[in-house]
Amino acid sequence: MARVLVVEHEPTIVTVVRYHLENAGFEGLYAGDVPEAWRLLVSEQPDIVVADVALPGEDGWSLVGRMREDGRFRAHPVIILGPVGTPGATEKASALACDYLSKPFAATALVSKIRHLIALAQPEGLISERDRDGDILRVELVAIGVVLLLRDYRIEGKVYLAPELARFSDAWESVMRDQRSFVPVTDAEILSREGRESIASTAFIEVRKSDVEAVYPLDVALE
């Protein structure tokens, strides 16, 4: 279970974010200011940090700046929450190698961004899990190329599965036996259902299993 450190001092926002993180299967850690956030960052090793710009004392930008100056957290995924339309905010976020999400925001958008950044931060073919003591473990995954057929379109890309699932010759069985309620697809190409028209490309997309009508292996071998 991935750990998310949320640095936010507004109780209403904390309550909403906590609810959605728990429903999405994340473990949340919560801090109301930068000193407490830093203590949790060092002691609990969260997988990603979500920090509000406006905090008591030091602001969220100072936390990110401190992280980027520390070798342990120089490349750590961070999402900054700030008011919509703030001049220079996206440029500052880019300079600090973090993502900027404008407030007010949809909780589902935040959860999707968290999942995307965690996936990008993992070495290809590995995911992070934790044992009962909270220590980070590495679990090797196997990439398979799939075509997911939905009602109105199809998605082609890579799906990472545990080795015991990837051994099935039937792509449908491999994907559907995975315990997740969604299918995370990387290097995804979204096409018309017949596959003749390309609609969009994305590095990462989640597809609800309930929307998938069929699963086929990609004809081309994955590198």
N, C-alpha and C positions, 0 to 999 in steps of 0.2 A: 504494500500500500504506500503510495507516494505521499510525502509530507509537504504541506504548503504552509509557509509562514506568512500570516496576514498581519500587516502593521497598520492599524486603523484605530482611531480613538472615538469614533462615533458609534454608540451602541446599536443604533438601528441598522447601520450598514454591516456591522459585525454579525448581528443576528441573521440577516438575510444571507450573507456570504457563508456563514457556518452551515446553515440549512442546506444550501446547494452543494457545498463541498462534501458534506456527509452523504447526501443522496448520490453523488457522483463517485463515491468510493474513496475519497481522499481523507487523510488525517490532517486536521487543521491545528496549527499552533498560532497563538494570538498574542500580540504585543500592542500596547497603546502609545509607545514612544520609541525613539531610536535606541536609547541605552538598553531597554528591555529586549528590543528586537535583536540587537547585537549579541546579547547574552544567549538568546535562544538559537541564533544562527550558529554560534560557535559550539554550543553544548548539544544541540539536537540535530544538527546537520540536515535541515530541510532540503527538499529537492528543488524548490522554487520559492521566490519571495514575491509577495504582492504588497506594495506599500503605497499609502496615500501620500500625496505631496504635502498636504496641510496636516501637521502633527504638532503637539505641544513641544516647545523647545526646538531642537533641530528638525528640519523638514525631511521629506522622503528623498529628495535629491542628495542630501548630505549622506544618507545611509548608503545609497548606491555608489556615491563617490568613494566612500570609505571601503566598500566592498571591492571596487575596481583597483584600489591601491594595495589590497591584500592578496597575496598569491593564492590563498585558499579559495577565494571567491571571485577571482578576476573574470572568470567566464560563467559564473553562476546565472541561471535564468532569473530575470526580474521583470515584473510588470508594475509600472507606475500608474496610479490612479490620480487624475487631476481634472480640473474644470474644463469643459468644452470651450474651444476657441482661445485657449491661453497662448499668447504670442510666443513663438520659439520653443514651445514644449516638445513637439515631435523632433525638432532638430537637436534639442538637448538630450532627449531620450536616445536618439541615434548615436550621439557622441559618447554616451555612457553605455552603449551596447545593451539597451533594455527596450522593452515595448511600452507604449503609452496607450492607456485606455481612458477615454473621456467619461466624466461623470455628468449626468447619470448614465449608467450602463445597464445592459441586460445581464442578469446573472448567468444565463446560458452562454452569452458571449464570453464572459470571464472564464467560465469552466472550459469552454472550447479552446480558448487561448492558452490556458494552463496546460491542458493535455497536449496541445501542439508543441509548446516550448519544451515540455518534459521529454516528448518523443524526439525532438531535434537534438536535445542535450545528450541523449544516450548514444554510445558507440553502436554502429549498425550491427544488429544481430544480438544485442544485449538489452536487458531491462533490469531495473533496480527493484529488488524486493528487500524486506527486512525480516530478521528473525525475531523471536519473542523478546529479545533484549534490545531490539531497535537497531542492531548493527546492520549495515548495508551488505546485501548479498548480490551476486551477479548471476543471473539465470540466462543461459544461452538459448537463443531462439533460432529458428530456421525460417528463411524467407521463401515464400512460394509466390509464383505469379498467378494471379486469378483474374477472371472476368466475373463481376457481380451483375446479374441481370435484374433490373428493377422494372416497375410497371411502364415508366415512360422513357427510361434511358439505361445505359450500362456504364459501369466503372471498371477500368482496367488498372492494375497496379500491383504492388507488393503487399502481402500480409505476413506478419511475423507470428509464428506459432511455436509452441513447445515441440520438441523433436518427436515426442510420442504421437502428436496429432498430425504432423507433417508427413508421417510415413504412410498414411492412408492413400490409396490410389484414387479414391473418389474425392474431388475437391470440395464438393458439398459437405461430405462427412467431416473432412478436416476442419473446415471453417465452423460448421454448426456444432461440433463437439466442444469447441472452445467455450468456456463458461461466461465470457463477457456477453452482455446484451447488445453490444455494438461491434462492428467490424472496423478496426482502424486500418486504413489503407494509405500507404506512402507512395510517392511518385505516381500519383493518380491522374488518369486521363478520363474525363467525363465525356461520353459520346451519346449520340442518338441510340435508341434501342437496337437499331439494325447495325450500328457501328460505322455508318457511312459519313456522319458529320461530327466533327469535334466541337464540343461545347465549351469546355474549359479544362485547364490543367492546374493542379495544386500539389504542393509538397505533402499535404496531409489532409485526410478527410475521414470522418466517422460516419458509418452507415448503420442504421438500425437493422438488426437481423430480421425483424418482422417485415421490413420493406423488401427483403431480398427474395426473389422468386426462384432463382437458379444460380449455381456457381459452376464455372468451367475453368480449367487450367489454361493459362496463356500458352500459345503455340511456341513463342520464342523463349529461349532459355535465359534465365536471369544471370547477370554477371556477378 
